[in-house]
């Protein structure tokens, strides 16, 4: 399931409520989805570092203007 529809403009993401240690669902602009853990973020919440919770366990940094969706897992 893609969270964006065809032709949708992607607004910047509001990551102010994300907290280090929080589990999240990450969706890239190509529709790829994976779970991750928030490692840290900037004080302005404009960039978030996450670690994937899959076999790779790689760390990534995303900026809020890239169209990446990071949603808390409840």
TIKEDREN-248566 format. One line per 4 residues: number of its first residue (from 1); their letters; for each residue z, y, x of C-alpha. Coordinates in nm, 4 decimals, decimal comma, padded with zeros to 6 digits. Example, Ala and Ser with C-alpha at 12.3 -4.5 7.8 and 13.67 -1.06 7.14 Angstrom:
2
1) as) 00,7800:-00,4500:01,2300; 00,7140:-00,1060:01,3670 $
This chain:
74
1) xxxx) 00,0000:00,0000:00,0000; -00,1020:00,3376:00,1410; 00,1262:00,6302:00,0552; -00,1680:00,8712:00,0853 $
5) xxxx) -00,4637:00,8771:-00,1515; -00,8223:00,9161:-00,0324; -00,8923:01,2777:00,0520; -00,5268:01,3824:00,0204 $
9) xxxx) -00,4201:01,6641:00,2478; -00,1216:01,5526:00,4527; 00,1576:01,8130:00,4483; 00,4096:01,8411:00,7280 $
13) xxxx) 00,7012:01,6048:00,6864; 01,0590:01,7178:00,6234; 01,2754:01,5010:00,8489; 01,5946:01,7100:00,8274 $
17) xxxx) 01,7834:01,4299:00,6490; 01,6980:01,1563:00,8995; 01,9883:01,0566:01,1213; 02,0066:00,8724:01,4537 $
21) xxxx) 02,0757:00,5037:01,3910; 01,9136:00,5122:01,0467; 01,6622:00,2398:00,9516; 01,3309:00,3781:00,8270 $
25) xxxx) 00,9887:00,2752:00,7034; 00,7134:00,4358:00,9116; 00,3594:00,4754:00,7813; 00,0879:00,5926:01,0166 $
29) xxxx) -00,2154:00,7857:00,8910; -00,4317:00,4710:00,9200; -00,2026:00,2948:00,6695; -00,0165:00,0811:00,9249 $
33) xxxx) 00,3455:00,0335:00,8170; 00,6503:-00,0951:01,0033; 01,0266:-00,0653:01,0014; 01,2064:00,1166:01,2781 $
37) xxxx) 01,5335:00,2778:01,3804; 01,5691:00,6515:01,4423; 01,6865:00,6991:01,8022; 01,7008:01,0794:01,8160 $
41) xxxx) 01,5326:01,3923:01,6873; 01,5006:01,7554:01,7822; 01,7529:02,0015:01,6397; 01,4708:02,1494:01,4293 $
45) xxxx) 01,3720:01,7989:01,3022; 01,0129:01,8687:01,4090; 01,0014:01,5566:01,6285; 01,1623:01,2161:01,5820 $
49) xxxx) 01,1948:00,9294:01,8304; 01,1952:00,5834:01,6746; 01,2113:00,2256:01,8019; 01,0024:-00,0320:01,6166 $
53) xxxx) 01,1907:-00,3283:01,4697; 00,9078:-00,5745:01,5256; 00,8182:-00,8015:01,8178; 00,7174:-00,5024:02,0355 $
57) xxxx) 01,0372:-00,2948:02,0046; 00,8432:00,0012:02,1454; 00,9703:00,3579:02,1307; 00,7509:00,6296:01,9801 $
61) xxxx) 00,7840:01,0010:01,9235; 00,6188:01,1637:01,6224; 00,5791:01,5309:01,5330; 00,6193:01,6409:01,1719 $
65) xxxx) 00,2601:01,7735:01,1552; 00,0877:01,4438:01,2466; 00,0790:01,3056:00,8926; 00,3235:01,0262:00,9780 $
69) xxxx) 00,5563:00,9363:00,6923; 00,9098:00,8321:00,7882; 01,1126:00,7257:00,4878; 01,4775:00,6125:00,4866 $
73) xx) 01,5423:00,2487:00,3972; 01,8284:00,2279:00,1514 $
